[in-house]
Amino acid sequence: MAVQKKITRDPSLDMMKVFAAFCIVMVHSDNLFREYGTGMPGFLVPFGAAANTGNALFMIIAGYLLFVKDEPWAVNLKKKMKTLLVPMVLWNLIWIAAEALGHHFMPMRFDDVLSWSPADWLVSLFGVPFFKDPYYMPFWFLVDLFALNILSPLIRILCNRLSALSGIAAVVLWFMPLTYRIRIPFVFFTAGCLLALYPDLSRKGKQLPAAVVYALAAAGIILACVRYDDLTVKATVLMFLPAAARLCTALAEKDIGRVIIRLCLPHLIVIYAVHGKVLMVLQQVWTRLVPLSSAALCAGYFLLPAVTVTGCLVFGRCLRRLFPQLSGWLTGGR
């Protein structure tokens, strides 16, 4: 039996998890422009690009912890069942039940869940790894992460024996014209595994001067481009990641960072599960009450995600206080 390492909790990793959740909310803040029937203003595009680091950070952390903890495959998979799969299925059931109550309760994308076949139910609850989203689309990365943990013995072998080749393959895969459901999980989960194997790479990526230069260069590339195309997205995500890592490391060392971690970390699954519906409703209300203008776009882009996250945290705390056992199931025991 493999000997498990004793792992001390790393505040910088906790802050990165919180930052990744905030980024995922910001990604869906882009829908505000669709509600207004306009495009994203140029001065906001760098923020939208930086928000794309959220899922990448999530996968990097998962791959890193897989190697650092070095748990037996069956033990790791059992934990992921509790922390990933069970909460995802329960939240999907909640949103499907809301759909069954009708469109007046909450706008949904399906008309009649009672007409679903067994295959429809299976896909809706679990999704298809690297291919089809579960019912609640923002959970796609949980489906893919669980599948990566199933494949983790193979990924371990590749990263241990062919580390240089695995790194090159990850970079090549990132720039290939493939769906994000393949590129993001495999590329950044592998990157996390390699960072665990070669911690010097991680430390260099967190150096403040380099991180700031990368972030400014990425923003400059975006603002200089006539159009924010797929290639620019791929390049700038890689450049924003060191800046995000350094920002989280610096925040984790400060009192405000410790407060953020304490308040947010237990409720990350709630943020993932609730933010999409809440943000959608807020955006619809905002666009009906606030006339279109640059100020309205800018304020709505930042204010609505902040209100959404705050609401999710309040809901998560109330749920934990009033229904602790249910909260445990819905948050994976966090």
Backbone hydrogen bonds in HBPLUS format (Angstrom, degrees):
<---DONOR---> <-ACCEPTOR-->    atom                        ^
c    i                          cat <-CA-CA->   ^        H-A-AA   ^      H-
h    n   atom  resd res      DA  || num        DHA   H-A  angle D-A-AA Bond
n    s   type  num  typ     dist DA aas  dist angle  dist       angle   num
A0013-LEU N   A0010-ASP O   3.10 MM   3  5.45 126.2  2.40 106.8 119.5     1
A0014-ASP N   A0010-ASP O   3.16 MM   4  6.54 156.6  2.22 150.6 157.6     2
A0015-MET N   A0011-PRO O   2.86 MM   4  6.13 155.8  1.92 150.2 156.6     3
A0016-MET N   A0012-SER O   2.95 MM   4  6.17 148.7  2.05 139.2 147.9     4
A0017-LYS N   A0013-LEU O   2.95 MM   4  6.27 147.9  2.06 146.1 154.2     5
A0018-VAL N   A0014-ASP O   3.10 MM   4  6.46 156.9  2.16 147.8 153.3     6
A0019-PHE N   A0015-MET O   2.80 MM   4  6.03 163.9  1.83 152.4 157.5     7
A0020-ALA N   A0016-MET O   2.83 MM   4  5.95 154.8  1.89 144.8 151.4     8
A0021-ALA N   A0017-LYS O   3.11 MM   4  6.39 153.5  2.18 143.3 149.6     9
A0022-PHE N   A0018-VAL O   3.00 MM   4  6.36 159.7  2.05 153.0 158.5    10
A0023-CYS N   A0019-PHE O   2.89 MM   4  6.16 155.7  1.95 150.2 157.2    11
A0024-ILE N   A0020-ALA O   3.00 MM   4  6.27 153.8  2.07 147.3 153.7    12
A0025-VAL N   A0021-ALA O   3.15 MM   4  6.49 151.3  2.24 147.1 154.2    13
A0026-MET N   A0022-PHE O   2.99 MM   4  6.32 156.8  2.04 147.9 154.6    14
A0027-VAL N   A0023-CYS O   2.87 MM   4  6.20 145.0  2.00 150.0 159.7    15
A0028-HIS N   A0025-VAL O   3.12 MM   3  5.42 122.0  2.47 101.7 114.8    16
A0029-SER N   A0026-MET O   2.97 MM   3  4.84 143.6  2.10  95.2 106.7    17
A0030-ASP N   A0027-VAL O   3.29 MM   3  5.90 162.9  2.32 109.9 114.9    18
A0031-ASN N   A0028-HIS O   3.25 MM   3  5.78 160.8  2.28 109.2 114.2    19
A0032-LEU N   A0029-SER O   3.08 MM   3  5.81 167.1  2.09 119.3 123.4    20
A0033-PHE N   A0030-ASP O   3.12 MM   3  5.97 145.3  2.24 122.3 127.4    21
A0035-GLU N   A0031-ASN O   3.00 MM   4  6.34 153.4  2.07 150.4 157.7    22
A0036-TYR N   A0032-LEU O   3.05 MM   4  6.39 145.3  2.18 142.2 151.5    23
A0037-GLY N   A0033-PHE O   2.91 MM   4  6.01 116.9  2.32 130.6 147.3    24
A0038-THR N   A0033-PHE O   2.88 MM   5  5.26 168.2  1.90 155.9 155.4    25
A0037-GLY N   A0034-ARG O   3.00 MM   3  4.75 137.1  2.19  91.1 104.2    26
A0044-LEU N   A0041-PRO O   2.99 MM   3  5.58 156.0  2.05 118.2 125.7    27
A0045-VAL N   A0042-GLY O   3.22 MM   3  5.30 147.0  2.33 101.4 110.8    28
A0047-PHE N   A0044-LEU O   3.03 MM   3  5.45 125.6  2.33 109.6 123.2    29
A0048-GLY N   A0044-LEU O   3.15 MM   4  6.54 153.5  2.23 151.2 159.3    30
A0049-ALA N   A0045-VAL O   2.89 MM   4  6.18 152.6  1.97 154.8 162.9    31
A0050-ALA N   A0046-PRO O   2.91 MM   4  6.11 159.2  1.95 145.3 150.7    32
A0051-ALA N   A0047-PHE O   3.01 MM   4  6.19 147.2  2.12 142.0 150.6    33
A0052-ASN N   A0049-ALA O   3.06 MM   3  5.34 143.1  2.20 103.7 114.3    34
A0053-THR N   A0050-ALA O   3.09 MM   3  5.79 164.6  2.12 118.4 121.8    35
A0054-GLY N   A0051-ALA O   3.15 MM   3  5.92 172.3  2.15 123.8 125.7    36
A0057-LEU N   A0053-THR O   2.80 MM   4  5.92 163.9  1.82 160.4 163.7    37
A0058-PHE N   A0054-GLY O   3.04 MM   4  6.30 160.0  2.08 150.2 156.0    38
A0059-MET N   A0055-ASN O   3.06 MM   4  6.31 158.4  2.11 148.4 152.7    39
A0060-ILE N   A0056-ALA O   2.93 MM   4  6.19 157.4  1.98 151.8 158.8    40
A0061-ILE N   A0057-LEU O   2.94 MM   4  6.13 168.8  1.95 158.2 160.0    41
A0062-ALA N   A0058-PHE O   3.10 MM   4  6.30 158.8  2.15 143.0 149.1    42
A0063-GLY N   A0059-MET O   2.94 MM   4  6.16 165.0  1.96 153.3 156.5    43
A0064-TYR N   A0060-ILE O   2.87 MM   4  6.02 159.9  1.91 152.4 158.7    44
A0065-LEU N   A0061-ILE O   2.90 MM   4  6.08 169.0  1.92 155.5 157.7    45
A0066-LEU N   A0062-ALA O   3.06 MM   4  6.17 145.5  2.18 141.5 150.9    46
A0067-PHE N   A0063-GLY O   3.40 MM   4  6.68 155.7  2.46 145.9 149.3    47
A0068-VAL N   A0064-TYR O   2.99 MM   4  6.23 165.2  2.02 153.4 158.3    48
A0069-LYS N   A0065-LEU O   2.93 MM   4  5.72 167.8  1.94 144.3 148.1    49
A0070-ASP N   A0066-LEU O   3.22 MM   4  6.05 149.3  2.32 129.6 138.4    50
A0076-ASN N   A0072-PRO O   2.94 MM   4  6.19 167.6  1.96 165.0 168.6    51
A0077-LEU N   A0073-TRP O   2.94 MM   4  6.12 161.4  1.98 151.9 157.3    52
A0078-LYS N   A0074-ALA O   3.01 MM   4  6.12 152.3  2.09 142.7 149.8    53
A0079-LYS N   A0075-VAL O   3.14 MM   4  6.42 156.1  2.20 147.3 153.1    54
A0080-LYS N   A0076-ASN O   2.98 MM   4  6.29 156.1  2.04 148.8 155.7    55
A0081-MET N   A0077-LEU O   2.95 MM   4  6.18 141.7  2.10 143.1 153.0    56
A0082-LYS N   A0078-LYS O   3.41 MM   4  6.73 151.6  2.49 141.4 146.8    57
A0082-LYS N   A0079-LYS O   3.08 MM   3  5.27 119.1  2.46  98.7 112.6    58
A0083-THR N   A0079-LYS O   2.90 MM   4  6.18 161.8  1.94 154.4 160.1    59
A0084-LEU N   A0080-LYS O   2.84 MM   4  5.31 150.3  1.92 137.8 143.3    60
A0085-LEU N   A0080-LYS O   3.30 MM   5  6.77 155.6  2.36 148.4 155.3    61
A0086-VAL N   A0081-MET O   2.93 MM   5  6.06 164.8  1.95 169.3 170.7    62
A0088-MET N   A0084-LEU O   3.22 MM   4  6.23 157.3  2.27 143.7 150.5    63
A0089-VAL N   A0085-LEU O   3.00 MM   4  6.22 165.1  2.03 157.6 160.9    64
A0090-LEU N   A0086-VAL O   3.01 MM   4  6.20 165.5  2.03 157.2 161.3    65
A0091-TRP N   A0087-PRO O   2.92 MM   4  6.07 164.9  1.94 153.7 157.5    66
A0092-ASN N   A0088-MET O   2.92 MM   4  6.09 153.5  1.99 146.0 154.0    67
A0093-LEU N   A0089-VAL O   2.94 MM   4  6.19 151.0  2.03 145.2 153.0    68
A0094-ILE N   A0090-LEU O   3.01 MM   4  6.34 147.8  2.12 142.9 151.8    69
A0095-TRP N   A0091-TRP O   3.03 MM   4  6.35 160.7  2.06 151.7 155.3    70
A0096-ILE N   A0092-ASN O   2.85 MM   4  6.04 149.6  1.94 146.3 155.7    71
A0097-ALA N   A0093-LEU O   2.86 MM   4  6.01 153.1  1.93 143.7 150.9    72
A0098-ALA N   A0094-ILE O   3.00 MM   4  6.31 148.3  2.10 141.2 150.1    73
A0099-GLU N   A0095-TRP O   2.99 MM   4  6.26 146.7  2.11 137.5 146.3    74
A0100-ALA N   A0096-ILE O   2.95 MM   4  6.31 147.1  2.06 144.2 153.4    75
A0101-LEU N   A0097-ALA O   3.21 MM   4  6.53 129.9  2.47 138.2 150.4    76
A0101-LEU N   A0098-ALA O   3.15 MM   3  5.19 137.5  2.34  95.9 107.7    77
A0102-GLY N   A0099-GLU O   2.97 MM   3  5.35 157.1  2.03 109.5 117.0    78
A0105-PHE N   A0102-GLY O   3.17 MM   3  5.80 154.0  2.24 113.8 120.5    79
A0115-SER N   A0112-ASP O   3.28 MM   3  5.84 163.4  2.31 112.1 116.9    80
A0116-TRP N   A0113-VAL O   3.14 MM   3  5.44 166.4  2.16 111.9 115.5    81
A0120-ASP N   A0117-SER O   2.97 MM   3  5.01 117.1  2.38  98.1 113.9    82
A0121-TRP N   A0117-SER O   3.02 MM   4  6.41 156.8  2.08 156.3 162.4    83
A0122-LEU N   A0118-PRO O   2.96 MM   4  6.18 157.8  2.01 146.5 152.8    84
A0123-VAL N   A0119-ALA O   2.96 MM   4  6.17 167.2  1.97 152.6 155.3    85
A0124-SER N   A0120-ASP O   2.86 MM   4  5.93 158.3  1.90 146.9 154.0    86
A0125-LEU N   A0121-TRP O   2.95 MM   4  6.03 155.1  2.01 149.0 154.2    87
A0126-PHE N   A0122-LEU O   3.00 MM   4  6.02 162.7  2.03 148.0 153.3    88
A0127-GLY N   A0123-VAL O   2.59 MM   4  4.43 136.2  1.78 119.8 133.5    89
A0135-TYR N   A0124-SER O   2.69 MM  11  4.32 170.4  1.70 130.8 127.5    90
A0128-VAL N   A0132-LYS O   2.87 MM   4  4.76 169.9  1.88 136.4 139.9    91
A0131-PHE N   A0128-VAL O   2.97 MM   3  5.44 155.0  2.03 144.5 141.9    92
A0132-LYS N   A0128-VAL O   3.01 MM   4  4.76 143.8  2.14 126.3 137.0    93
A0139-PHE N   A0136-TYR O   2.98 MM   3  6.01 166.9  2.00 136.7 140.8    94
A0140-TRP N   A0137-MET O   2.95 MM   3  5.74 154.7  2.01 138.2 137.1    95
A0142-LEU N   A0139-PHE O   2.99 MM   3  5.39 138.4  2.16 110.8 122.3    96
A0143-VAL N   A0139-PHE O   3.35 MM   4  6.78 154.8  2.42 155.1 161.7    97
A0144-ASP N   A0140-TRP O   3.08 MM   4  6.40 166.0  2.10 153.7 157.0    98
A0145-LEU N   A0141-PHE O   2.90 MM   4  5.90 149.4  2.00 133.5 142.3    99
A0146-PHE N   A0142-LEU O   3.01 MM   4  6.14 157.8  2.06 144.4 149.6   100
A0147-ALA N   A0143-VAL O   3.12 MM   4  6.43 156.8  2.18 146.6 153.0   101
A0148-LEU N   A0144-ASP O   2.91 MM   4  6.20 150.2  2.00 145.3 153.8   102
A0149-ASN N   A0145-LEU O   2.98 MM   4  6.29 146.4  2.10 145.8 154.6   103
A0150-ILE N   A0146-PHE O   3.09 MM   4  6.48 141.9  2.24 141.3 151.7   104
A0150-ILE N   A0147-ALA O   3.09 MM   3  5.02 121.9  2.44  92.2 107.1   105
A0151-LEU N   A0147-ALA O   3.02 MM   4  6.37 148.4  2.12 144.0 152.9   106
A0152-SER N   A0149-ASN O   3.27 MM   3  4.75 157.2  2.32  91.7  98.1   107
A0154-LEU N   A0151-LEU O   3.05 MM   3  5.73 124.9  2.36 121.6 133.1   108
A0155-ILE N   A0151-LEU O   3.22 MM   4  6.49 160.3  2.26 148.3 154.3   109
A0156-ARG N   A0152-SER O   2.81 MM   4  5.94 155.6  1.87 154.1 160.0   110
A0157-ILE N   A0153-PRO O   3.12 MM   4  6.38 159.0  2.17 144.1 148.8   111
A0158-LEU N   A0154-LEU O   3.04 MM   4  6.33 165.5  2.06 153.9 157.1   112
A0159-CYS N   A0155-ILE O   2.95 MM   4  6.08 165.7  1.97 151.4 155.4   113
A0160-ASN N   A0156-ARG O   2.86 MM   4  5.94 152.9  1.94 150.3 157.9   114
A0161-ARG N   A0157-ILE O   2.92 MM   4  5.90 169.5  1.93 152.9 156.3   115
A0162-LEU N   A0158-LEU O   2.79 MM   4  5.16 145.1  1.91 132.4 143.2   116
A0166-SER N   A0162-LEU O   2.77 MM   4  5.92 152.1  1.85 153.4 162.4   117
A0167-GLY N   A0163-SER O   2.97 MM   4  6.20 154.7  2.04 148.8 154.7   118
A0168-ILE N   A0164-ALA O   3.05 MM   4  6.34 162.2  2.08 151.2 155.5   119
A0169-ALA N   A0165-LEU O   2.85 MM   4  5.97 160.8  1.89 147.2 153.3   120
A0170-ALA N   A0166-SER O   2.93 MM   4  6.09 148.1  2.04 141.7 150.0   121
A0171-VAL N   A0167-GLY O   3.17 MM   4  6.47 157.5  2.22 147.4 152.1   122
A0172-VAL N   A0168-ILE O   2.98 MM   4  6.25 166.3  2.00 155.9 159.6   123
A0173-LEU N   A0169-ALA O   2.84 MM   4  5.96 162.3  1.87 148.5 154.0   124
A0174-TRP N   A0170-ALA O   2.98 MM   4  6.14 149.2  2.07 143.5 151.4   125
A0175-PHE N   A0172-VAL O   3.17 MM   3  5.48 129.5  2.44 102.5 114.4   126
A0176-MET N   A0173-LEU O   3.18 MM   3  5.13 158.7  2.23 101.7 108.1   127
A0178-LEU N   A0176-MET O   2.81 MM   2  5.60 137.9  1.99 107.2  94.1   128
A0182-ILE N   A0179-THR O   3.01 MM   3  5.67 161.6  2.04 117.3 122.9   129
A0183-ARG N   A0179-THR O   3.11 MM   4  6.44 170.9  2.12 153.7 155.1   130
A0184-ILE N   A0180-TYR O   3.02 MM   4  5.46 149.1  2.12 131.1 139.6   131
A0186-PHE N   A0182-ILE O   3.34 MM   4  6.26 159.7  2.38 150.9 154.5   132
A0187-VAL N   A0183-ARG O   2.95 MM   4  5.65 157.7  2.00 152.0 159.3   133
A0188-PHE N   A0184-ILE O   3.20 MM   4  5.89 162.0  2.23 143.3 148.4   134
A0189-PHE N   A0185-PRO O   3.02 MM   4  5.69 149.5  2.11 140.9 149.7   135
A0190-THR N   A0186-PHE O   3.18 MM   4  5.95 156.9  2.24 132.9 139.7   136
A0191-ALA N   A0187-VAL O   3.00 MM   4  6.20 147.1  2.11 135.2 145.2   137
A0192-GLY N   A0188-PHE O   2.98 MM   4  6.12 152.1  2.06 138.5 144.4   138
A0193-CYS N   A0189-PHE O   3.09 MM   4  6.43 153.9  2.16 145.6 152.4   139
A0194-LEU N   A0190-THR O   2.98 MM   4  6.27 156.9  2.03 152.5 158.4   140
A0195-LEU N   A0191-ALA O   2.93 MM   4  6.18 150.0  2.03 147.3 155.7   141
A0196-ALA N   A0192-GLY O   3.12 MM   4  6.36 144.8  2.25 142.3 150.9   142
A0197-LEU N   A0193-CYS O   3.11 MM   4  6.45 145.6  2.24 140.5 150.0   143
A0198-TYR N   A0194-LEU O   2.84 MM   4  6.02 148.1  1.94 147.2 156.1   144
A0201-LEU N   A0198-TYR O   3.03 MM   3  5.84 144.3  2.16 123.7 130.7   145
A0202-SER N   A0199-PRO O   3.06 MM   3  5.08 118.3  2.46  95.5 110.5   146
A0203-ARG N   A0199-PRO O   3.05 MM   4  6.42 157.9  2.10 153.6 159.0   147
A0204-LYS N   A0200-ASP O   3.03 MM   4  6.23 159.1  2.07 148.8 153.9   148
A0205-GLY N   A0201-LEU O   3.07 MM   4  6.23 150.2  2.16 141.8 149.8   149
A0206-LYS N   A0203-ARG O   3.13 MM   3  5.22 143.5  2.27  98.2 108.7   150
A0207-GLN N   A0204-LYS O   3.25 MM   3  5.42 166.3  2.27 106.9 110.9   151
A0211-ALA N   A0207-GLN O   3.02 MM   4  6.14 161.8  2.06 157.0 162.9   152
A0212-VAL N   A0208-LEU O   2.95 MM   4  6.11 163.7  1.98 162.3 165.2   153
A0213-VAL N   A0209-PRO O   3.03 MM   4  6.22 163.5  2.06 150.3 155.0   154
A0214-TYR N   A0210-ALA O   2.92 MM   4  6.13 163.0  1.95 152.8 157.1   155
A0215-ALA N   A0211-ALA O   3.02 MM   4  6.22 161.4  2.06 147.4 152.2   156
A0216-LEU N   A0212-VAL O   2.92 MM   4  6.13 168.3  1.94 156.7 159.5   157
A0217-ALA N   A0213-VAL O   2.87 MM   4  5.96 157.9  1.92 149.0 155.9   158
A0218-ALA N   A0214-TYR O   2.87 MM   4  6.04 155.0  1.93 146.8 153.9   159
A0219-ALA N   A0215-ALA O   2.97 MM   4  6.24 162.6  2.01 149.9 154.2   160
A0220-GLY N   A0216-LEU O   2.87 MM   4  6.05 153.4  1.94 144.1 152.2   161
A0221-ILE N   A0217-ALA O   2.89 MM   4  6.14 155.3  1.95 149.4 155.3   162
A0222-ILE N   A0218-ALA O   3.09 MM   4  6.35 161.0  2.12 149.5 154.1   163
A0223-LEU N   A0219-ALA O   2.98 MM   4  6.21 168.9  1.99 153.4 156.1   164
A0224-ALA N   A0220-GLY O   2.91 MM   4  5.95 143.6  2.04 143.6 153.5   165
A0225-CYS N   A0221-ILE O   3.06 MM   4  6.15 133.1  2.29 141.9 152.4   166
A0225-CYS N   A0222-ILE O   3.25 MM   3  5.35 136.9  2.44  97.5 108.8   167
A0229-ASP N   A0227-ARG O   3.12 MM   2  5.68 121.0  2.48 106.8  90.8   168
A0233-VAL N   A0229-ASP O   3.06 MM   4  6.38 155.7  2.12 151.7 158.9   169
A0234-LYS N   A0230-ASP O   3.08 MM   4  6.35 164.4  2.10 151.2 154.2   170
A0235-ALA N   A0231-LEU O   3.01 MM   4  6.22 162.6  2.04 151.1 155.7   171
A0236-THR N   A0232-THR O   2.93 MM   4  5.97 168.8  1.94 152.6 156.1   172
A0237-VAL N   A0233-VAL O   3.03 MM   4  6.09 152.4  2.10 150.9 157.3   173
A0239-MET N   A0235-ALA O   3.30 MM   4  6.62 140.8  2.46 137.2 148.0   174
A0240-PHE N   A0236-THR O   2.80 MM   4  6.00 147.0  1.91 150.9 159.3   175
A0241-LEU N   A0237-VAL O   3.13 MM   4  6.21 144.2  2.26 148.1 155.7   176
A0244-ALA N   A0240-PHE O   2.91 MM   4  6.20 155.6  1.97 157.3 165.2   177
A0245-ALA N   A0241-LEU O   2.93 MM   4  6.17 160.7  1.96 155.9 160.8   178
A0246-ARG N   A0242-PRO O   2.96 MM   4  6.16 161.6  1.99 149.2 153.7   179
A0247-LEU N   A0243-ALA O   2.92 MM   4  6.06 160.8  1.95 148.8 154.4   180
A0248-CYS N   A0244-ALA O   3.01 MM   4  6.19 162.9  2.04 149.5 153.5   181
A0249-THR N   A0245-ALA O   2.99 MM   4  6.18 156.1  2.04 146.1 153.0   182
A0250-ALA N   A0246-ARG O   2.90 MM   4  6.08 161.8  1.93 152.9 157.4   183
A0251-LEU N   A0247-LEU O   2.93 MM   4  6.13 161.3  1.97 149.6 155.1   184
A0252-ALA N   A0248-CYS O   2.92 MM   4  5.99 154.7  1.98 145.8 152.6   185
A0253-GLU N   A0250-ALA O   3.28 MM   3  5.50 144.4  2.42 101.1 110.6   186
A0254-LYS N   A0251-LEU O   3.00 MM   3  5.36 162.9  2.03 113.7 119.3   187
A0257-GLY N   A0254-LYS O   3.08 MM   3  5.22 121.4  2.44  98.1 112.6   188
A0258-ARG N   A0254-LYS O   3.10 MM   4  6.50 154.0  2.17 151.6 158.6   189
A0259-VAL N   A0255-ASP O   2.99 MM   4  6.30 151.8  2.07 150.6 158.6   190
A0260-ILE N   A0256-ILE O   2.99 MM   4  6.22 158.8  2.03 145.5 151.0   191
A0261-ILE N   A0257-GLY O   2.94 MM   4  6.19 162.3  1.98 151.2 155.7   192
A0262-ARG N   A0258-ARG O   2.99 MM   4  6.13 164.1  2.02 144.1 148.7   193
A0263-LEU N   A0259-VAL O   2.94 MM   4  6.13 157.9  1.99 152.3 158.0   194
A0264-CYS N   A0260-ILE O   2.89 MM   4  5.86 158.9  1.93 151.9 157.7   195
A0265-LEU N   A0261-ILE O   2.95 MM   4  5.29 157.2  2.00 138.2 145.7   196
A0267-HIS N   A0264-CYS O   2.89 MM   3  5.49 150.2  1.98 122.1 131.7   197
A0271-ILE N   A0267-HIS O   3.03 MM   4  6.40 155.0  2.09 151.4 158.2   198
A0272-TYR N   A0268-LEU O   2.92 MM   4  6.26 164.6  1.94 155.4 158.8   199
A0273-ALA N   A0269-ILE O   2.84 MM   4  5.98 153.5  1.91 146.0 153.8   200
A0274-VAL N   A0270-VAL O   2.90 MM   4  5.86 146.7  2.01 152.2 158.5   201
A0275-HIS N   A0271-ILE O   3.04 MM   4  5.41 159.3  2.08 142.3 147.6   202
A0278-VAL N   A0274-VAL O   3.25 MM   4  6.38 176.0  2.25 163.8 165.0   203
A0279-LEU N   A0275-HIS O   2.78 MM   4  5.72 167.1  1.79 154.4 158.9   204
A0280-MET N   A0276-GLY O   3.05 MM   4  6.05 151.4  2.13 137.4 145.5   205
A0281-VAL N   A0277-LYS O   3.13 MM   4  6.38 161.2  2.17 149.5 153.0   206
A0282-LEU N   A0278-VAL O   2.97 MM   4  6.24 166.8  1.99 155.5 159.4   207
A0283-GLN N   A0279-LEU O   2.88 MM   4  6.02 155.3  1.94 148.5 155.0   208
A0284-GLN N   A0280-MET O   3.06 MM   4  6.32 153.7  2.13 144.8 151.6   209
A0285-VAL N   A0281-VAL O   2.98 MM   4  6.27 159.4  2.02 153.3 158.8   210
A0286-TRP N   A0282-LEU O   2.83 MM   4  5.95 161.3  1.86 148.5 154.4   211
A0287-THR N   A0283-GLN O   2.98 MM   4  6.10 167.4  2.00 149.1 151.8   212
A0288-ARG N   A0285-VAL O   3.19 MM   3  5.26 134.9  2.41  97.5 109.9   213
A0289-LEU N   A0285-VAL O   3.05 MM   4  6.24 139.0  2.22 146.9 158.1   214
A0289-LEU N   A0286-TRP O   3.17 MM   3  5.23 128.8  2.44  96.6 109.8   215
A0290-VAL N   A0286-TRP O   2.80 MM   4  5.68 159.3  1.84 160.2 164.1   216
A0297-LEU N   A0293-SER O   2.98 MM   4  6.24 158.4  2.03 152.7 158.1   217
A0298-CYS N   A0294-SER O   2.99 MM   4  6.16 165.6  2.01 149.9 153.7   218
A0299-ALA N   A0295-ALA O   2.86 MM   4  5.92 170.2  1.87 151.5 154.9   219
A0300-GLY N   A0296-ALA O   2.92 MM   4  5.81 161.5  1.96 141.3 147.5   220
A0301-TYR N   A0297-LEU O   2.95 MM   4  5.90 150.1  2.04 140.3 148.7   221
A0302-PHE N   A0298-CYS O   3.33 MM   4  6.58 151.8  2.42 147.8 152.5   222
A0303-LEU N   A0299-ALA O   2.73 MM   4  5.61 161.2  1.76 158.3 164.8   223
A0304-LEU N   A0300-GLY O   3.23 MM   4  5.43 155.2  2.30 123.9 131.3   224
A0306-ALA N   A0302-PHE O   3.40 MM   4  6.51 153.8  2.47 138.7 146.0   225
A0307-VAL N   A0303-LEU O   2.92 MM   4  6.22 159.3  1.96 157.5 163.1   226
A0308-THR N   A0304-LEU O   2.89 MM   4  6.04 154.6  1.95 146.2 154.0   227
A0309-VAL N   A0305-PRO O   2.87 MM   4  6.08 166.8  1.89 153.1 155.0   228
A0310-THR N   A0306-ALA O   3.03 MM   4  6.16 163.8  2.05 146.6 151.6   229
A0311-GLY N   A0307-VAL O   2.91 MM   4  6.08 159.8  1.95 147.5 153.1   230
A0312-CYS N   A0308-THR O   2.92 MM   4  6.19 154.9  1.98 149.8 156.9   231
A0313-LEU N   A0309-VAL O   2.93 MM   4  6.18 155.2  1.99 151.8 158.1   232
A0314-VAL N   A0310-THR O   2.97 MM   4  6.24 160.7  2.01 152.1 157.2   233
A0315-PHE N   A0311-GLY O   2.90 MM   4  6.08 163.1  1.93 148.7 153.8   234
A0316-GLY N   A0312-CYS O   2.82 MM   4  5.98 156.3  1.88 144.7 151.7   235
A0317-ARG N   A0313-LEU O   2.94 MM   4  6.15 158.0  1.99 149.3 154.2   236
A0318-CYS N   A0314-VAL O   2.97 MM   4  6.19 162.7  2.00 151.7 156.6   237
A0319-LEU N   A0315-PHE O   2.85 MM   4  6.01 160.6  1.89 150.9 156.8   238
A0320-ARG N   A0316-GLY O   2.99 MM   4  6.15 155.8  2.05 143.3 149.6   239
A0321-ARG N   A0317-ARG O   2.96 MM   4  6.14 154.1  2.03 146.1 153.2   240
A0322-LEU N   A0318-CYS O   2.83 MM   4  5.92 166.8  1.85 157.1 160.3   241
A0323-PHE N   A0319-LEU O   2.83 MM   4  5.41 154.7  1.89 138.8 147.5   242
A0327-SER N   A0323-PHE O   2.87 MM   4  6.03 162.4  1.90 160.4 166.4   243
A0328-GLY N   A0324-PRO O   2.94 MM   4  6.12 146.1  2.06 139.1 147.7   244
A0329-TRP N   A0325-GLN O   3.15 MM   4  6.55 152.6  2.23 147.9 154.0   245
A0330-LEU N   A0326-LEU O   2.96 MM   4  6.22 164.4  1.98 155.9 160.2   246
A0331-THR N   A0327-SER O   2.95 MM   4  5.97 132.6  2.18 143.7 154.3   247
A0333-GLY N   A0328-GLY O   2.75 MM   5  4.48 146.6  1.86 143.0 146.3   248
A0332-GLY N   A0329-TRP O   3.47 MM   3  5.35 165.4  2.49  98.9 102.9   249
A0334-ARG N   A0331-THR O   3.39 MM   3  5.62 152.7  2.47 102.7 110.0   250
